Amino acid sequence: MLSENIKARRQELHLSQQELADRLCVVRQTVSKWEKGLSVPDSDLLVALSEVLDLPVSTLVDESAAPQSSKPYSVEELVDRIEKMEQERETRSIQRRKRLSFALAMVSVIIAAVFIVICCTGSFYLAWDFSDPETAVAGTILHGMEWLFIRTAPFLMPACLIGAIALKKRKQNAAVQTSDNNCSSLSC
């Protein structure tokens, strides 16, 4: 995979991410994103990267560090492979957003459930006999947790809901934009 090949070759040449970034006139974070598979270099940077790392572009893009055949890739094949990698990265990004949106929605549901339980049960620990030190400590801890929850829940729940909705809308906007790009490339 491209990300692994970049990292392996950079380490073979004893280059830091910053040194590689300086040679390519990009920031270090860009190299880090390439190595983590969060983004891929565009075609111009891919050529420059292959020159700096002293590897053919076909070897960098190939799934393994060693070339599978002696025939180098054509430009069309390289473009196809880069597009495939970008699509895979976008798919991973969409999946991460879905998981985060679901997690935020679940936190909101849990907050609502805990709030309902607190309202229905009331502060049951106030009826305890606090002359026993262990009971007093347990009651104090429960009271502190309830106090903290009641003070933070009104802010935390809407924030989680807004975050989940924003991520959902961002996903929908990305899907519409992708379909618009596909449509314009097919001359709809």
Contacts in CASP RR format, 6 or more apart in sequence:
PFRMAT RR
TARGET T0000
AUTHOR 0000-0000-0000
METHOD contacts of the structure
MODEL  1
MLSENIKARRQELHLSQQELADRLCVVRQTVSKWEKGLSVPDSDLLVALS
EVLDLPVSTLVDESAAPQSSKPYSVEELVDRIEKMEQERETRSIQRRKRL
SFALAMVSVIIAAVFIVICCTGSFYLAWDFSDPETAVAGTILHGMEWLFI
RTAPFLMPACLIGAIALKKRKQNAAVQTSDNNCSSLSC
1 37 0 8 1.000
1 63 0 8 1.000
1 85 0 8 1.000
2 34 0 8 1.000
2 37 0 8 1.000
2 40 0 8 1.000
2 60 0 8 1.000
2 61 0 8 1.000
2 85 0 8 1.000
3 34 0 8 1.000
3 35 0 8 1.000
3 36 0 8 1.000
3 37 0 8 1.000
4 65 0 8 1.000
5 55 0 8 1.000
5 59 0 8 1.000
5 60 0 8 1.000
5 61 0 8 1.000
5 62 0 8 1.000
5 65 0 8 1.000
6 31 0 8 1.000
6 34 0 8 1.000
6 35 0 8 1.000
6 49 0 8 1.000
6 53 0 8 1.000
6 60 0 8 1.000
7 35 0 8 1.000
8 65 0 8 1.000
9 53 0 8 1.000
9 55 0 8 1.000
9 60 0 8 1.000
9 65 0 8 1.000
10 17 0 8 1.000
10 20 0 8 1.000
10 31 0 8 1.000
10 35 0 8 1.000
10 53 0 8 1.000
13 53 0 8 1.000
13 54 0 8 1.000
15 23 0 8 1.000
17 28 0 8 1.000
17 31 0 8 1.000
17 32 0 8 1.000
17 35 0 8 1.000
18 28 0 8 1.000
20 31 0 8 1.000
20 52 0 8 1.000
20 53 0 8 1.000
21 27 0 8 1.000
21 28 0 8 1.000
21 30 0 8 1.000
21 31 0 8 1.000
23 52 0 8 1.000
24 31 0 8 1.000
24 45 0 8 1.000
24 48 0 8 1.000
24 49 0 8 1.000
24 52 0 8 1.000
26 45 0 8 1.000
30 39 0 8 1.000
33 39 0 8 1.000
34 40 0 8 1.000
34 41 0 8 1.000
37 89 0 8 1.000
38 89 0 8 1.000
39 89 0 8 1.000
40 46 0 8 1.000
40 82 0 8 1.000
40 85 0 8 1.000
40 86 0 8 1.000
40 89 0 8 1.000
41 49 0 8 1.000
43 78 0 8 1.000
43 79 0 8 1.000
43 82 0 8 1.000
46 57 0 8 1.000
46 60 0 8 1.000
46 61 0 8 1.000
46 78 0 8 1.000
46 82 0 8 1.000
47 57 0 8 1.000
49 60 0 8 1.000
50 56 0 8 1.000
50 57 0 8 1.000
50 59 0 8 1.000
50 60 0 8 1.000
53 60 0 8 1.000
56 67 0 8 1.000
56 72 0 8 1.000
57 73 0 8 1.000
57 78 0 8 1.000
58 67 0 8 1.000
58 72 0 8 1.000
58 73 0 8 1.000
58 78 0 8 1.000
59 65 0 8 1.000
59 66 0 8 1.000
59 67 0 8 1.000
61 73 0 8 1.000
61 78 0 8 1.000
61 81 0 8 1.000
61 82 0 8 1.000
61 85 0 8 1.000
62 68 0 8 1.000
73 81 0 8 1.000
94 171 0 8 1.000
94 174 0 8 1.000
97 167 0 8 1.000
97 170 0 8 1.000
97 171 0 8 1.000
98 167 0 8 1.000
98 171 0 8 1.000
100 167 0 8 1.000
101 163 0 8 1.000
101 164 0 8 1.000
101 167 0 8 1.000
101 168 0 8 1.000
101 171 0 8 1.000
102 164 0 8 1.000
104 160 0 8 1.000
104 161 0 8 1.000
104 163 0 8 1.000
104 164 0 8 1.000
104 167 0 8 1.000
105 160 0 8 1.000
105 161 0 8 1.000
105 164 0 8 1.000
107 156 0 8 1.000
107 157 0 8 1.000
107 160 0 8 1.000
108 157 0 8 1.000
108 160 0 8 1.000
108 161 0 8 1.000
108 164 0 8 1.000
111 153 0 8 1.000
111 156 0 8 1.000
111 157 0 8 1.000
111 160 0 8 1.000
112 157 0 8 1.000
114 149 0 8 1.000
114 153 0 8 1.000
115 149 0 8 1.000
115 153 0 8 1.000
118 146 0 8 1.000
118 149 0 8 1.000
118 150 0 8 1.000
123 143 0 8 1.000
123 146 0 8 1.000
125 138 0 8 1.000
125 139 0 8 1.000
125 142 0 8 1.000
125 143 0 8 1.000
126 143 0 8 1.000
128 135 0 8 1.000
128 138 0 8 1.000
128 139 0 8 1.000
129 135 0 8 1.000
130 136 0 8 1.000
130 139 0 8 1.000
END
